[in-house]
Amino acid sequence: MKVTSNLLLRKAFFLSVAFFLTFLFSCKKNGELSPDFDNGNLSVNFTDTFSIKTSLVQEDSLRTDLSTSHILGIYRDPIFGLVSSSIYSQVILTGVNVDFNAPVSSFDSIVLTLDYLGLYGDTLWPMTVNVFELSDALDKGTDNYSNTYVAHNSTPLGSTTFTPNLSDSITTIPSDTIVQKAHLRIRLDDTFGQNIMAADASGTNDLSNNNSFTSFMKGLYITTNDSVSTSSLNTNEGSLIYFDMNSPLTTLTVYYQDSLSYNFTINAEGEIFSRFDFNYTGTDIEKHLTNDISRDQTVTYVATMGRVKTKIKLPTIKDLNKNGAVTINKAELTFTVKSGSDLSPDDLLESLTLIGINATGEGVFLPDALEGLDHYGGTYDETTNSFTYNITRHIHQLVYNTPIDYGMYLIANGATTIANRAVINSENSPTFEIKLEITYSKI
């Protein structure tokens, strides 16, 4: 899904202005605004019977190289099936002309550290992570997406099996007295670290600047031992861990000469992105995407990590003015979360976004979104278990100014940085179906 920016904002602004002027002048009667509120001519009507049609759509690949936090892990969701995330990262110099000023024989160890931010899934599930050296270079000037693959060496530099611990602080090395906040530490192959030190000792320019160093050491691929095509995880097993890739604790450190160390930099100055994979086999998601007649038509779905979004069409909305012109006072579209579909309150998506679809299938902001979140909505309401959107201006456009309605998408916010999802009651739900409520006045 690609959303245009400046052009789209200008377009939405002019459409909003056009709507206001159209409303203002079309409602005048003999120089006065109509309906005539003072004379009691206001006729307010309400309807919630317009047809709504939903369908499930596979999300487009997402650009993941703009995020500062990234997801690592694999998890089998009881509804959405298997999902995993791996991380590609450049490692860059801290400064230029690195000089260890020590022989390679003084090398002690090389350690990759990743700073915890959060976790989705089973907090007690042990995870095995492998780290590989890339064989192809990453390019900071290239956009990288959630389906991008970069070649790596077949033998891992390091591997560890651990149970995520996001709360207990640890020391950086056993002999150190400095305590750091909770983070993951993966010791890498000694030969890898020795080769880096040897590059300095040999007098090459490999450690003179980042262009030379990222050509010498192209980067790291951090991934789980399991994949979504081979995993034997049972329902609710596994986890997806959020790491702060901009933290000073996220680094590659060479230890040498007993007490010395050098921290290479891992942050947004270099190229970092996530790769997402998923496997819907045996799920109702799969049935929806293949239009299987046995799918559960009482629900629809929204998920992060490039999984699925819901398409909404309003096929009869233009009938609103079939008996004469109307002024749309308010139009609200409400989606209710299916009861019992979320693993815990912490796993709920805090907000969803409703966007329009243009003729080329791209997502575009609705004009109501330009009024701000307080007006537009989309935040989860814990009392009603629902997401509600004020789409008054959009409905006006559909009725009066849009020859073809290409529909809307309901998409997840935080799509590249969290693993949350939502099961939504559809228009076919026996209770709490999708509801479009319109208040209007006849002109």
N, C-alpha and C positions, 0 to 999 in steps of 0.2 A: 504494500500500500504506500503510495507516494502522495504527499499532500503538497501542493504548490504553496508558495509563501507570499512574496510581495504582490505578484499579479493577482493572486486569489484574494488577498486582503483588500486590494483596491476594488476588485470586482464586487466583493461582498459589501463594501462600504457604499458603492454607488447603487447597488441593488437596494440597500437599506434606505438610502436617500430617496430613490425612486418610489419605493413602497410608501414612505411617509408622504411624499408629495401627491401620489396617486390617491392615498386615503384622504388627505386633506381636501383636495379639490373635487374628488368624485362624491364627497359627502356634503357638498354645499348645495343649498336650496335657497334661491332668492337672496344670495349674499350671506346666509346664515348656515351654521353647521347643523347637519342633520344626522341622527335624530335630534329633535328639539327636546333637550332634557327638561327645560323649564316648563314646557307645555305637556309633559307626560307622554310624548310620542315614542319613547324608547320601548322597543320590543325585543326582549332578551330571550334567546332560545338556547337549548342545550341538547347535545347529541353525543352518544358514545357507541353508535351502532355501525360505524364505517368499517368496511372489510379490511383486515390486516393479513398479509401473507408473509411468512418467514421461510428462509432456507439457510442451510449451513454452508459456509464457504471456507475452503482452505486459505489461510492467510498467506499473503505474499511474503517473500523473504524480507527480513528486517535488517536495516543497517545497524550493526552492533559496535562499530569502531568509534562511536561518539560517546559511549558510556564510560563513566569512571569506575563503576562497579560491574562485576561480571560473575556469571553463574558457573559453577563446576559441580558435576555429579550426575546421578541417574536415579530415577524414581518410577515406581509403577503406581499410577493413580488408579483408584478403584473405578473411576468413570472414564477418564481420558487415556488410559493405557500408559505405555512407557514413554518417558521423555528424558532426554539427557542434554548436557551442555559441556563443551570443552572450551579451552582458552588458548588462543595464539597470542604470543607476546614477543615483541622485540626487547632486547636488553641493551641499554646504552651506557656510555661512559658517564661517570660523575666528574665533570671537568674534561680536560684534554691532556694528551701526552702522559698517559698513566705510566708511572715508574714504581714498581714494587721495591726496587732497590734491595733485592734479596735474591738468592739463588733458588732455582726450582726445587732443590732438595729441602728447602725450608717449608714447602707446602704442607699444610695440615689437612684442610677439608674445604669443600665448597657446598654451600647450603642455599636452597631456594626457600624464601619465606613469603607467606601470603596472609594478609590481615583479614580476619573474619569480620563480616558485617551482619550476617544473619543466616537463617536456615529454613528450608521448607521440606517437610517430610518427617521421617523417623529420626529423632535426635539421638537414638541409641544404636543406629545401624552402622556397623563398621564399613568403611569405604576404602577401596584400593585405588590409588592414583599413580599413573605413570607419567614421567616427564621425558620427552624426546627432543633432540636437537633438530631444527628444521634443515632441510636440504635445499629448499627454495627460499629466496629472500622475501621479506615483507616490505611493502612500499608505503611509506607514510602519506604519499600523495594519491594513493588509490583507495576508493571507497570499498569497504569490505562488509559483507552481509552474513546473515545467519546460516546461509548454505554454502559459504565459501570454503574451499578445501585448499590447503597448502601442503605440499609434500614434506615428509619428515623421514629421518633415518629409522631403520627398522628396529634397532636395539635401543631400549630406553637408557637414558642417562641416570635415572634413579626411579625408585618405586617405594611406596609406603602404604601400609594399611593402618587406618586410624579411625577412632570414633570421634567425631567433631566435638570439641569442647570450647564453647564460645565464652565461657565465663572465667576460667581459672588462668591467672597470669603465670608466665614461665620465664626462666632465664634464657638468655640467647645461646649460651653454650654451658655445658656442665660445670666448668671451672669459673664461670662468670658470676659476678654478684649483682649485675644489673637486671632488674625485673621488668619485663615488658608485658603489655596486655596480651590476651589470648591470641595466638596466631598459629598457623600451620607451618611446620618446618620439614623440608624434604632434603635429605643429604643426597647429593649427586655424585656421579662416578669421579674418583680421584683423577683419573687420566684426563677427564674433561677440564678440571681445574688446573692441572699441571700444564696442559696445552696453552691455557690462557696466560699463565705465568711465563711459559717459555716464549710466547710471542713477544713479551717485553724483553726478556733476556737475550733474544736472538737479534735484537736491534732492528726489527722490521717496523713498518709504520702501522701495524694492525691495531695498536692501542693509541694512536696519535689523535684520532678524531672519530666521530660517530659514523661517518661514511665508510671509513676503513674498517672500523670494528664490526659494524653490522654486515659487512661483506665477509669478514673473517668468521664471525659467529652470528648466523642469520636470525636466530631467535629460538624460542621454546614452544613446544606443543604440550599442553597439560591436559590430560584426559583420564577418564576412568578405565579400569581394567575391563569392565563390562561394556557392551554396546546394546542399543535397542533392538538389534537383529539377533543377538545371541544371549541376552540376559535371561537368567532363570529366576529373577526376583518374583516373589509373590505379591499380591495386592497389599499396598501400603508399605512395602519394603523399599529401602533406599532413601536417599535424601539429595537435595539440591542446595549447595552452599553458596552464599553470596560473599564475594571477596572484594575488598576495597583496593583496587589496583592503582590508586593514586596516593596511598598511604606510605609514609616513610618506612613502615614495617614491611611493605611488599618490596622485596629486593633480592638480588643475587649477591651473596657475600663469599669472598675468598678469605680463608683464615690461613695465616702463615707465621713463621718465626715465633711460635708459642703464643704471643700476645697481640700480634698485629692482624689487621683485617682491612679489606677494601670492599666497599658496597657499590656494586653496579646499580644503575637506576632502572626501575620499572615504573613508568607512569605515562601520562597522556602525551609527554613529549615524544615518545616512541609510538609505534603502531601496536594496538592491542584490540582484539575483537573476539567475540564468542561465536561458536558454531553450535547450532541447535539441531537435534534429531528427535524424531518421535515415531511411534509405532502404534497405530490404532487397532491392530488386529484383534478381532473378537469383541470390540466395543460398539456401543450404539453410535459413537462418532463415525465409525467406519460405515455403518448402515446409512447414516444421513448423507455422507459424502458420496455414496454410491447409489443413493435414492432407492435403497432397499425398502420394499413395501412393509417389512416387519419392523422398521424403525419406530421408536417412540415419538409419535407426532405431538405429544403433549408438552414436549420440552424442546429447547434449543440451547446452544452452547456458545461461550466466549472464553478464550484462554490467551495467556501471554506466550512468549517464547516461539512466536511464529506458527502457532497451531491453528485455531479456528476463530472465525468471526461470524456474526449473524447478519444476513441481508434482510431488509424489511421493505416491502412494497405496500402501497396504499392504492389499490386498483380502482376504487370507486370515489376517491376524494373529490374529483371534479363535479360530482353530483351535488356538492354542497350548495351550489348556486343555480341548480337546474330550474328552480321555481322563482328565480329573480336574484339580483345582486345582493350580497351580504357583506357586512363588515365582521371580520373575525376578531373577537375581543380577546380570546385566549384559547390556546390549543396545547394540551399536555399529553405526552406519551409516557406511559408507565410500564416498566418491566419488573416483575416480581421473581425473586429467587425461589427456586423449588425448595420446600421445606425438607430438611435432613440431607441435603446434597453436599453440604460443606463439612470438611473434616473437623474443623474447630473455628471459633470466631476469628482467630488470628489468620486463617487461611482465606477469609473473604476478600474479594477485590474491593478496595475502598471507593473506587470510582470507575466508571465506564464512560466512553465518549461516543456520541452519536454524530456521524458525519454523513454528508451527502455523497452521491456518486455522479460523476459527469459522464459525458457521452463516450469517453475512452475507458471508462471503468475505474478511473482514479478517484480517490477520496478527496472531498473538498469540504471546507468548513461551512456549516450552516450559518445563515445570517444572524440567527439568535445567539450563536456562540460568541459573537463580537460584543454582546451586551455584558459579558462577564459571567462567572460561575454562579453568583447569587441569583441572577436572572435565569440563566440557562439550565442549571441543575446538573445531574449526573453523579452526585455523591450518594453513597449508600445510606439509606434511612433504616436504622436498626429497629425502629418501632414497627414499620410496615414491611420490612425486608424487601425493599424495592429501590429502584433507580427511576427518577422522574425527570423529564426534559420539557422545558417550555419551548415549543417550536412554532409559536404563533406566526412569525414572519415567514418561516419556511412553508407553512400550510397556505398562507396567502399567495406565495409565489406559485405553488403547485396549482392552486385553483385558477389564478388569473394570468400568470406570466410564463408558465413552463409548458411548452407543447408536449414534451415527452418526459415522463417521470422515470428516472433510472434507478430510483430507490435510495435507501440509506444503509449504512453499515453500523452495527453496534460492535465496538472494538474495546479491547482492554487497554487501560493506561499502565505505564511502567512495563511495556511489552518486552523490553530487552534486559530488565534488571531484576524482575521478580518472577516467581513461578506460579502465581495464583491463577484461579479460573472461576467460572460461575456457570451454574446450570439454571437456565431461565425458563419459567413457565411460558409456553407458546400461546398462540391464539386459539389452540385446540385444547388447552388445559381445562379440566372440569371446574377448577377453582383458580382464582387469581390469574386469569388469562391476560395477555397484553392488552392494554386499554388505551384508546385514543379518545380523549374527552375534549370536546370543542364547545365553547360558548360563543354565540354569534348574534348579530342583530341584522334584521332585514332592512335594506335601504329603500 
